Amino acid sequence: RSERSVAILAQGHRRHRNCPVLSLPLPPSRTMPKQITEIRQFLQIARRKDARSVKIKKNGASTKFKIRCSSYLYTLIMADKGKADKLKQSLPPSLQKKEI
């Protein structure tokens, strides 16, 4: 690659006029997860119609709740095991749950 194209790519430009692949506009990123810090907000997302499933991952010190929606993966990290158990029980029963 030329120094110019490397510089353009390093600057974060989304188009490059000399390369047909790089000249296409990139779609918005829908695979990046979003971290939620509020339990109430997380429960509201869990009740949405586009929420498909929740994965519950228990680590040594924390529990991660990951809700897959149509556009984003929402993550909530709980350090308190008691609160994590209560949150697990308060998830909607229609939501598919998978413990990892």
N, CA, C and O of each residue as an XYZ file, in Angstrom:
400
protein
N       0.839     -1.184      0.000
C       0.000      0.000      0.000
C       0.878      1.240      0.000
O       1.991      1.259      0.526
N       0.334      2.244     -0.601
C       1.078      3.495     -0.605
C       0.956      4.161      0.763
O       0.072      3.840      1.557
N       1.864      5.091      1.010
C       1.833      5.790      2.299
C       0.542      6.592      2.455
O       0.007      6.724      3.556
N       0.054      7.121      1.340
C      -1.178      7.917      1.387
C      -2.371      7.056      1.807
O      -3.169      7.468      2.649
N      -2.493      5.872      1.224
C      -3.642      5.032      1.569
C      -3.549      4.543      3.009
O      -4.566      4.426      3.692
N      -2.336      4.257      3.471
C      -2.165      3.844      4.862
C      -2.525      4.995      5.789
O      -3.142      4.784      6.833
N      -2.142      6.211      5.413
C      -2.454      7.378      6.234
C      -3.958      7.623      6.279
O      -4.509      7.969      7.324
N      -4.618      7.439      5.132
C      -6.068      7.642      5.092
C      -6.766      6.604      5.955
O      -7.687      6.935      6.701
N      -6.332      5.339      5.859
C      -6.939      4.293      6.669
C      -6.651      4.501      8.151
O      -7.505      4.221      8.992
N      -5.458      4.990      8.478
C      -5.104      5.224      9.875
C      -5.924      6.363     10.469
O      -6.179      6.386     11.673
N      -6.336      7.312      9.623
C      -7.132      8.433     10.113
C      -8.579      8.039     10.356
O      -9.334      8.803     10.958
N      -8.976      6.867      9.901
C     -10.329      6.414     10.156
C     -11.318      6.764      9.066
O     -12.525      6.678      9.291
N     -10.846      7.159      7.881
C     -11.762      7.447      6.785
C     -12.449      6.168      6.352
O     -11.848      5.094      6.392
N     -13.681      6.270      5.946
C     -14.458      5.088      5.594
C     -14.450      4.829      4.088
O     -14.966      3.802      3.648
N     -13.886      5.719      3.297
C     -13.863      5.531      1.849
C     -12.449      5.750      1.324
O     -11.657      6.500      1.895
N     -12.165      5.079      0.235
C     -10.890      5.265     -0.436
C     -11.163      5.188     -1.920
O     -11.688      4.180     -2.393
N     -10.824      6.226     -2.673
C     -11.268      6.303     -4.065
C     -10.532      5.370     -5.013
O     -11.063      5.069     -6.081
N      -9.339      4.899     -4.677
C      -8.577      4.061     -5.599
C      -8.899      2.579     -5.473
O      -8.593      1.813     -6.386
N      -9.481      2.168     -4.417
C      -9.759      0.754     -4.186
C     -11.276      0.533     -4.199
O     -11.992      1.146     -3.406
N     -11.778     -0.340     -5.094
C     -13.233     -0.518     -5.168
C     -13.838     -1.110     -3.898
O     -14.989     -0.821     -3.573
N     -13.090     -1.922     -3.187
C     -13.624     -2.510     -1.962
C     -13.709     -1.468     -0.859
O     -14.695     -1.411     -0.124
N     -12.673     -0.643     -0.744
C     -12.658      0.364      0.313
C     -13.510      1.581     -0.018
O     -13.786      2.392      0.866
N     -13.936      1.728     -1.284
C     -14.738      2.892     -1.643
C     -16.205      2.715     -1.278
O     -16.970      3.679     -1.305
N     -16.608      1.491     -0.936
C     -17.990      1.264     -0.532
C     -18.217      1.810      0.872
O     -17.361      1.648      1.742
N     -19.355      2.452      1.104
C     -19.628      2.912      2.474
C     -19.862      1.718      3.384
O     -20.507      0.746      2.992
N     -19.346      1.794      4.575
C     -19.487      0.698      5.525
C     -20.827      0.790      6.237
O     -21.263      1.888      6.585
N     -21.488     -0.337      6.459
C     -22.751     -0.293      7.202
C     -22.484      0.036      8.661
O     -21.379     -0.196      9.152
N     -23.466      0.568      9.357
C     -23.249      0.841     10.779
C     -22.996     -0.451     11.534
O     -23.585     -1.489     11.232
N     -22.126     -0.376     12.504
C     -21.757     -1.570     13.258
C     -22.905     -1.986     14.163
O     -23.344     -1.209     15.011
N     -23.394     -3.205     13.988
C     -24.483     -3.715     14.811
C     -24.019     -4.862     15.681
O     -24.819     -5.461     16.400
N     -22.745     -5.172     15.625
C     -22.259     -6.301     16.392
C     -21.597     -5.878     17.691
O     -21.298     -6.724     18.534
N     -21.366     -4.606     17.864
C     -20.705     -4.157     19.079
C     -21.679     -4.224     20.253
O     -22.822     -3.781     20.138
N     -21.237     -4.767     21.368
C     -22.127     -4.834     22.527
C     -22.228     -3.483     23.231
O     -21.352     -2.627     23.106
N     -23.303     -3.321     23.960
C     -23.482     -2.117     24.770
C     -23.591     -2.551     26.219
O     -24.346     -3.463     26.557
N     -22.824     -1.883     27.069
C     -22.859     -2.233     28.486
C     -23.874     -1.356     29.202
O     -23.892     -0.136     29.040
N     -24.712     -2.000     29.993
C     -25.739     -1.332     30.782
C     -25.280     -1.348     32.234
O     -24.752     -2.353     32.711
N     -25.479     -0.235     32.936
C     -25.086     -0.175     34.344
C     -26.292     -0.165     35.279
O     -26.152     -0.453     36.468
N     -27.471      0.161     34.760
C     -28.680      0.245     35.578
C     -29.498     -1.041     35.458
O     -29.760     -1.511     34.351
N     -29.898     -1.605     36.588
C     -30.701     -2.835     36.588
C     -32.077     -2.570     35.985
O     -32.591     -3.394     35.229
N     -32.670     -1.440     36.311
C     -34.002     -1.103     35.797
C     -33.990     -1.004     34.272
O     -34.895     -1.506     33.605
N     -32.973     -0.362     33.729
C     -32.853     -0.236     32.277
C     -32.665     -1.610     31.625
O     -33.213     -1.873     30.555
N     -31.895     -2.476     32.269
C     -31.667     -3.823     31.753
C     -32.976     -4.620     31.716
O     -33.232     -5.341     30.751
N     -33.796     -4.498     32.750
C     -35.077     -5.206     32.777
C     -36.043     -4.664     31.723
O     -36.832     -5.423     31.159
N     -35.988     -3.371     31.456
C     -36.822     -2.804     30.398
C     -36.416     -3.357     29.038
O     -37.272     -3.641     28.200
N     -35.120     -3.509     28.820
C     -34.635     -4.091     27.563
C     -35.057     -5.551     27.469
O     -35.409     -6.023     26.388
N     -35.028     -6.269     28.580
C     -35.412     -7.684     28.585
C     -36.889     -7.866     28.246
O     -37.270     -8.914     27.725
N     -37.722     -6.876     28.528
C     -39.155     -6.976     28.248
C     -39.524     -6.544     26.834
O     -40.678     -6.674     26.426
N     -38.550     -6.030     26.082
C     -38.848     -5.591     24.720
C     -39.196     -6.772     23.822
O     -38.827     -7.909     24.114
N     -39.903     -6.502     22.735
C     -40.320     -7.565     21.820
C     -39.152     -8.137     21.033
O     -39.182     -9.308     20.653
N     -38.125     -7.335     20.780
C     -37.003     -7.830     19.974
C     -35.948     -8.556     20.804
O     -34.949     -9.011     20.248
N     -36.139     -8.678     22.112
C     -35.204     -9.436     22.957
C     -35.435    -10.921     22.708
O     -36.535    -11.435     22.911
N     -34.370    -11.610     22.262
C     -34.508    -13.016     21.884
C     -34.088    -13.971     22.985
O     -34.806    -14.920     23.300
N     -32.920    -13.720     23.572
C     -32.390    -14.665     24.557
C     -31.482    -13.938     25.532
O     -31.036    -12.818     25.283
N     -31.220    -14.606     26.648
C     -30.292    -14.078     27.640
C     -29.305    -15.178     27.997
O     -29.687    -16.325     28.228
N     -28.034    -14.810     28.037
C     -26.985    -15.734     28.474
C     -26.491    -15.252     29.827
O     -26.204    -14.069     30.011
N     -26.396    -16.171     30.764
C     -25.944    -15.838     32.111
C     -24.613    -16.528     32.315
O     -24.532    -17.756     32.327
N     -23.572    -15.733     32.475
C     -22.224    -16.276     32.619
C     -21.703    -15.935     34.005
O     -21.565    -14.765     34.360
N     -21.415    -16.972     34.785
C     -20.914    -16.771     36.141
C     -19.399    -16.917     36.147
O     -18.853    -17.951     35.763
N     -18.741    -15.864     36.588
C     -17.297    -15.894     36.797
C     -17.049    -16.037     38.292
O     -17.996    -16.163     39.068
N     -15.804    -16.019     38.694
C     -15.495    -16.156     40.112
C     -16.069    -15.041     40.957
O     -16.649    -15.302     42.011
N     -15.920    -13.805     40.518
C     -16.334    -12.669     41.337
C     -17.595    -11.982     40.833
O     -18.210    -11.215     41.575
N     -17.996    -12.237     39.594
C     -19.127    -11.502     39.039
C     -20.000    -12.409     38.174
O     -19.626    -13.531     37.833
N     -21.165    -11.886     37.836
C     -22.100    -12.571     36.947
C     -22.432    -11.618     35.812
O     -22.759    -10.454     36.043
N     -22.347    -12.120     34.579
C     -22.661    -11.311     33.409
C     -23.985    -11.779     32.821
O     -24.210    -12.974     32.632
N     -24.853    -10.817     32.536
C     -26.113    -11.075     31.854
C     -26.008    -10.445     30.474
O     -25.743     -9.250     30.351
N     -26.214    -11.250     29.436
C     -26.105    -10.758     28.066
C     -27.421    -11.005     27.351
O     -27.822    -12.152     27.154
N     -28.095     -9.928     26.961
C     -29.371    -10.035     26.257
C     -29.140     -9.745     24.783
O     -28.592     -8.705     24.420
N     -29.565    -10.679     23.938
C     -29.457    -10.506     22.494
C     -30.759     -9.898     21.988
O     -31.831    -10.492     22.108
N     -30.642     -8.700     21.419
C     -31.775     -8.048     20.775
C     -31.503     -8.000     19.273
O     -30.478     -8.499     18.809
N     -32.415     -7.404     18.519
C     -32.271     -7.432     17.070
C     -31.061     -6.639     16.587
O     -30.442     -7.013     15.591
N     -30.717     -5.565     17.267
C     -29.613     -4.749     16.772
C     -28.366     -4.790     17.645
O     -27.264     -4.608     17.126
N     -28.492     -5.018     18.928
C     -27.338     -4.975     19.822
C     -27.358     -6.128     20.810
O     -28.390     -6.756     21.047
N     -26.203     -6.385     21.372
C     -26.064     -7.300     22.499
C     -25.842     -6.423     23.726
O     -24.849     -5.698     23.797
N     -26.744     -6.480     24.677
C     -26.657     -5.657     25.883
C     -26.094     -6.496     27.022
O     -26.513     -7.635     27.229
N     -25.141     -5.929     27.760
C     -24.459     -6.653     28.828
C     -24.599     -5.892     30.140
O     -24.445     -4.672     30.194
N     -24.893     -6.644     31.194
C     -24.922     -6.103     32.554
C     -24.019     -6.973     33.405
O     -24.159     -8.196     33.403
N     -23.092     -6.364     34.132
C     -22.170     -7.095     35.000
C     -22.558     -6.807     36.442
O     -22.617     -5.653     36.865
N     -22.821     -7.881     37.193
C     -23.211     -7.748     38.598
C     -22.148     -8.397     39.467
O     -21.768     -9.546     39.238
N     -21.669     -7.665     40.460
C     -20.667     -8.209     41.372
C     -21.319     -8.929     42.549
O     -20.736     -9.855     43.111
N     -22.521     -8.508     42.921
C     -23.227     -9.092     44.062
C     -24.005    -10.332     43.611
O     -24.862    -10.243     42.732
N     -23.707    -11.486     44.213
C     -24.357    -12.738     43.811
C     -25.827    -12.776     44.215
O     -26.643    -13.356     43.499
N     -26.175    -12.180     45.329
C     -27.571    -12.140     45.760
C     -28.437    -11.350     44.791
O     -29.531    -11.781     44.428
N     -27.935    -10.185     44.373
C     -28.672     -9.374     43.409
C     -28.755    -10.078     42.061
O     -29.758     -9.967     41.356
N     -27.698    -10.801     41.706
C     -27.699    -11.532     40.434
C     -28.767    -12.620     40.437
O     -29.434    -12.831     39.424
N     -28.937    -13.315     41.564
C     -29.975    -14.345     41.654
C     -31.374    -13.731     41.563
O     -32.261    -14.293     40.920
N     -31.570    -12.574     42.211
C     -32.866    -11.903     42.139
C     -33.158    -11.432     40.716
O     -34.287    -11.531     40.236
N     -32.127    -10.921     40.050
C     -32.304    -10.464     38.674
C     -32.638    -11.638     37.759
O     -33.468    -11.514     36.858
N     -32.001    -12.755     37.988
C     -32.261    -13.958     37.186
C     -33.716    -14.402     37.333
O     -34.338    -14.819     36.356
N     -34.260    -14.314     38.544
C     -35.646    -14.703     38.787
C     -36.641    -13.698     38.211
O     -37.771    -14.059     37.882
N     -36.222    -12.439     38.089
C     -37.143    -11.413     37.609
C     -37.131    -11.252     36.090
O     -37.863    -10.418     35.558
N     -36.313    -12.036     35.382
C     -36.332    -11.981     33.923
C     -37.645    -12.569     33.407
O     -38.197    -13.477     34.029
N     -38.146    -12.072     32.294
C     -39.414    -12.588     31.761
C     -39.323    -14.078     31.429
O     -38.308    -14.524     30.894
N     -40.363    -14.852     31.736
C     -40.318    -16.294     31.465
C     -40.313    -16.625     29.976
O     -39.880    -17.710     29.588
N     -40.787    -15.705     29.140
C     -40.808    -15.965     27.699
C     -39.418    -15.862     27.070
O     -39.203    -16.327     25.950
N     -38.485    -15.258     27.785
C     -37.129    -15.077     27.273
C     -36.341    -16.372     27.430
O     -36.312    -16.966     28.508
N     -35.704    -16.802     26.350
C     -34.911    -18.030     26.388
C     -33.655    -17.785     27.224
O     -32.899    -16.852     26.952
N     -33.431    -18.621     28.239
C     -32.293    -18.448     29.144
C     -31.282    -19.557     28.923
O     -31.640    -20.721     28.743
N     -29.999    -19.172     28.940
C     -28.921    -20.147     28.783
C     -27.825    -19.790     29.779
O     -27.283    -18.685     29.750
N     -27.504    -20.734     30.659
C     -26.450    -20.499     31.650
C     -25.145    -21.071     31.133
O     -25.082    -22.205     30.656
N     -24.112    -20.263     31.239
C     -22.781    -20.682     30.780
C     -21.869    -20.807     31.978
O     -20.696    -21.149     31.829
